[in-house]
Every structure is written in structure tokens, then in C-alpha cells.
């Protein structure tokens, strides 16, 4: 039986594969935590999935998403993993954002776990590439390969800086993700001028996040073998210092 985190991940991967089969892959790009998990070997699970999309009209996107979620082949692919969909809602459908909330449960159980798929209608950032999801994840769940467009490490790094600087509420996961990308070399590249002006705010926000926030927002989404390491305050402080140092270096 899958853990809640794994069940959500299986659903996200199955949905991406089905969506890429219905919609031109050049029109959308996977971003955020799922991008880092599926393509950049992050050890952090993601509760929700975020996708940038362009051109597709509101009604066209909605009909495609809802056709996938209601289709027998898609639901059979979930049942093969002992999963099924509960309630599905579409609480936000605007020109800029379309969001679906899904209750997912293991067959035979009454409790469900929530996840969200959100599409942001915007021009895609530079640095997209068409690639298969990391084979190790696909093999772990015994799925068919998943091929979609996603953001490379440099673009993901820039997006995370913007998120750290501009979110209404600072998230510890942005700092964790920046450390991953910086260690991969993304922090060694020049930033776009419009992003550089956010570095001061990003540094301030990175320094303001506390250890308790990190435990709740990041450590809870790691496998047990990784939780042991990151439950140490010293691990968090080293991670935080590393990200602040990288951002400070970019400012100078």
C-alpha cells in the first residue's frame, strides 16, 4: 500500500501522461515542486502540481482536464495502483488561473488525501525542455514513461527566487529547493535584470524562516530516512546559510 505522499505522486504522474497525450506538449510546462521532484531529483514530495500553460482557452482546458479525470482508461490506471478518485471540484476558473481540487483515496478506505492541479495562463519562461520523468520514479511505481515539457534548473532557480521574494507568506520549501538547485550549479549563472532587484527581499525572507516552519513545511514531506537528518536544527541552519550566501553572492 502506498503512503499518502506516494499516492499523490502516482496521481500526478498519471495525470501528466494523460494530459500530454491530449494537449500539444509545446503549450505547457511543469514547474514548482513536481518539476524538481520529477526532473531534478528532489527528495521532497509535493502536495500539489503547478503547470504553466499558454494559448489554450478556458473552456478548452477545462474540457480536457475534466475529460481525463472522468475517463475510464485514466480511472483504470489509478485502480491498477489501488487508488481511486473521490470528490473533484474546480473552484477557480479565470483568465489567469484554473484550479482543480481532488480527493484521492486508496481503494477500500474511507479516508482521502487532498491534492490540487493548478494551471497558470502565461507566456512560458525561457529554459523549457521536453524530457522524460526520471526513470527511477517511473520504475518505482511501475508506470509507463512520462514525457512532458518542464523547466530546466536555471529557470527553476529564478522562479524560486521570485517565489521567495514575492509570496504573501514565505515558505520554507522555497529555501530547501533553492539549496537543491544551487548545489546543481544553477546559482552560478547570471540572473535576469528584473529578477536581480528581488534579491534583497529574498535574502531577508530566507533569514526570517524558522526551524519549526522548516519541520512542518519540508521535513514532513521527506521519506523517513531523510527526515532523521533534517530534523536536526544544525542541518536547517547550514541549509539556510548556504542559500543566503548564494543569494548574497548574486547581489554582489
N, C-alpha and C positions, 0 to 999 in steps of 0.2 A: 504494500500500500504506500502511496506517495505521501510525503509531507505536504502541508498546505502550500509552502513555497514552491515545491516541485510541481504540484498540481496546476498552480497558476502559470508556471513557466511552460508546461506542456500545452496549456490552452493558448498562450501567446504564440508559441511556435506553430501550432496547428493553424491558428488564425492567419498568421503571416503567410504561410504556404498557400492557403486558400485564397487570400486576398491578392497575392501576387499572380495567381492563376486567372483572376478575373479582371484585374486592373493593370494597365500598362506600367511596368516597373519603373519607367523613367519619370513617372508623375509623383512618386512619393519616396520618402527616405526615413528609415528608422533612426530615432535619436534617443537621448536620455539613457536611463539605467539599462534598458533592454539592449540598446546598441552596445554599451560597454560589456554587458554580460555575454551577449551572443557573438560579438566580434573582437572584443579587446580583452577577453579572459578575466573579467572582473569576478571576484569571489562573492560579490554582493548580489543577492536576489533582488528583483524589482517587483513591487506590488502591482504596478500599472505599466501600460505601454503607451508611448508617445510617438506620433508619426507626423512629419511634415508632408503636406500634400498641396499640389497646385493644379489649377485648371478645372478640375472636376467640380461640377455644380453641386449644390447642397443636396438636391433631390437624387442625383445620380449616385453620389457617395452613400447616402442613406439607404437607397435601394440595394446597392451592392453589399453593404455591411449586413443588413438585415436578411438578405437572401442567403448569405453564408451562414449566419447564426441559426437560421431556420432549416437549412438543407439537411436532408437525410445523410448524404456522404460525410458532411462535417460532424454531425452528431454521432455517426457510427465510428468515426476516427477517435472521438473522445471516449466512447463506450469501450473501445479496444484498450484504452488505458484505465478503465474502470471509473471514468468521470462522466458527469452529465451537467447540463446547464439547468439552473433554476431560473429565477426571475431575470429578465433582461429589460432595461429601460434606456431611454435616450433623453436624458434630462436637459441637454444643451445642444441646440441645433441652430447656429448662427452663421453669418458670412465668414467669421474668423475662426470659430471653434465648433467642432462636432464631437460630442462625447457620448459614449455608451457605458453603462454600469452593468456588470454581470455578476450573478451569484453562481458560484461553481461548487459542486459537491461530489464527493465520492459515492458511487452507486451503493445503495443500501444504507446510507447515513442520512440523518435528517438535518444536520448542521451544514452550513455552507460557508465558503470563504469569498470575500468580495474582491473584484478586480475592476479595472477601468481601461478602456481603449479611448484615446483622445487624438483627434486629428486637428492640426493647426494649419489653416489655409494661408500659405505664404509662399514667396519665392524660396526655392531651396538654397541653402548656403552653399558656398564653394566646398569642395572636398568630399563629394559623394562618390561612392564606388559600388559597383554591382558585385556581390560576392556571396558565397555560401556561408551559412552559420557554422561556427567552429564544429568540426566533425565530432569531437569528443562529446559535446552535448547531445547531438543527434543520436550517437551510438548509445549513450546512457539511457535514453528514453525509447530507443528502437523505433525512431521515426524515419520518414522519408527525408531526403535532403531539402533544405530550405534556402532558396536563392532570392534575395531582395537587395535593393539599394540601401546603403546606410552611410553614416558619416565616418570619415577617417579620423585618426587620433588627433590631428591638428585642429580640425573643425570641432570635434567633440570637446577639446580643451578650451577653445574660445567660447563655446556655448556654455560650458560650466563656469567660466569666469563671469560671464554675463548673468547667469543664474545666481551665483554667489553674491554679486553686487546688487542685483535688482529685485530679487524676490521680496515680497512683502514680509515674509518671515524666513529668516536664514535657516538653512537646512545643513545638518552635519554631513549628510551624504554627499553634498557638493564638494566638501573638503576631502573626503575619502576618495571620491572619484578623481579629483584633481591630482592627488598623490599618485594614483594608478597611472594617469596619463603623463604626468611629469616624469615618472620613472621610465616610461616608454620613449622619452625623448621629445614629447610634444611641447614641453616648456622651453625648448632651446630655439624655437623658431620665432621670428618677429610677429607681433600682433598687428592686426589692422588698426589704423589710427583711431577710428571711432570706438574701438574696444579699449584701447590703452587708457582712455580717460576714466574708465570704470575701475582701474586697478587700485586706486586709493581706497575706494569704498569696499572693494573685495577684500583687501588686506584687513581693514577694520572689522568686517563681518567674520572673517576667518578667525581672528583673535578673540572674538566675543563668544564663540560657541563653547559650551561647557562639556565636561566629561559625561554628565548624565544625559545630555541630548545625544551624544555620540552613542551611548549604550542603547538608547531607545530607538534611534533612527537608523543605525547602521549595524551594530553587533547583533541585534535581534534578527537580522536578515542574512546572517552568515551561517555556514554549516558549523556544527558543534566543534569540529577540530580547529576551526579558525576562531571561534568565539573565545576559546581559552586564552589565546594570545592577546586578542584585542580587548579583553575585559580588564587588562592592566592599565592603570592610569598612565604609566610611563609610555606605553605604546601609543596612546592617544596624543600625548604631549609631543612625542617625536614626530608623529604624522603631521600634527598641526604646525610644528616648527618648520618642517620640510616644505609644506605648501606656502607658508608665509614667506620663507626665504626665496622660493621660486618666483612668487609674485613681486616681491621687493626687487629682485634682480631684473625682472621685466620692466619695472617702473624706471630703473636707472639706465 
